[in-house]
Amino acid sequence: MAIDKATVLRIAKLARIEVADAATDGLAEELNAILAWVEQLSEVDTEGVEPMTSVVAVTLPQRADEAGAVAPREDLLADAPETEGGFFVVPKVVE
């Protein structure tokens, strides 16, 4: 996929950055070079390679999922600006 001046300007608009017209040719060349490099990655044979989340094998510590003590509802709602029927009252944000 070749990137031209119009595509550079559209990307800049979507990213909300200002790009001078004189710089669009250079940016198009740089973006094309980046895309060519990324295209080279698709040529790498990854058959049999397991997906990984880290470059080292790490097992994260886990804790038991146990229910703990819960504060009384009245205490939780005490600092709320407005409550109704034992619930927080919040402004409507969806029509």
NORBEL-V737129 format. One record per residue. N is the residue number from 1. OMEGA is omega in whole degrees, -180 to 180 (* if undefined). Layout:
# NORBEL-V737129
N:OMEGA + N:OMEGA
This chain:
# NORBEL-V737129
1:180 + 2:179 + 3:179 + 4:-177 + 5:-178 + 6:179 + 7:177 + 8:-180 + 9:179 + 10:178 + 11:179 + 12:179 + 13:179 + 14:179 + 15:-180 + 16:174 + 17:-180 + 18:179 + 19:178 + 20:-180 + 21:-179 + 22:-177 + 23:-174 + 24:179 + 25:180 + 26:179 + 27:178 + 28:178 + 29:-180 + 30:179 + 31:176 + 32:178 + 33:178 + 34:180 + 35:177 + 36:178 + 37:178 + 38:178 + 39:178 + 40:-179 + 41:-180 + 42:179 + 43:-179 + 44:179 + 45:180 + 46:180 + 47:178 + 48:179 + 49:-180 + 50:175 + 51:-180 + 52:179 + 53:-179 + 54:180 + 55:176 + 56:179 + 57:-178 + 58:173 + 59:-178 + 60:179 + 61:179 + 62:177 + 63:178 + 64:180 + 65:-177 + 66:177 + 67:-180 + 68:-180 + 69:180 + 70:179 + 71:177 + 72:-177 + 73:-179 + 74:179 + 75:-179 + 76:-177 + 77:-174 + 78:-177 + 79:-179 + 80:179 + 81:-180 + 82:177 + 83:177 + 84:178 + 85:179 + 86:-180 + 87:173 + 88:173 + 89:-180 + 90:179 + 91:177 + 92:-179 + 93:-180 + 94:179 + 95:*
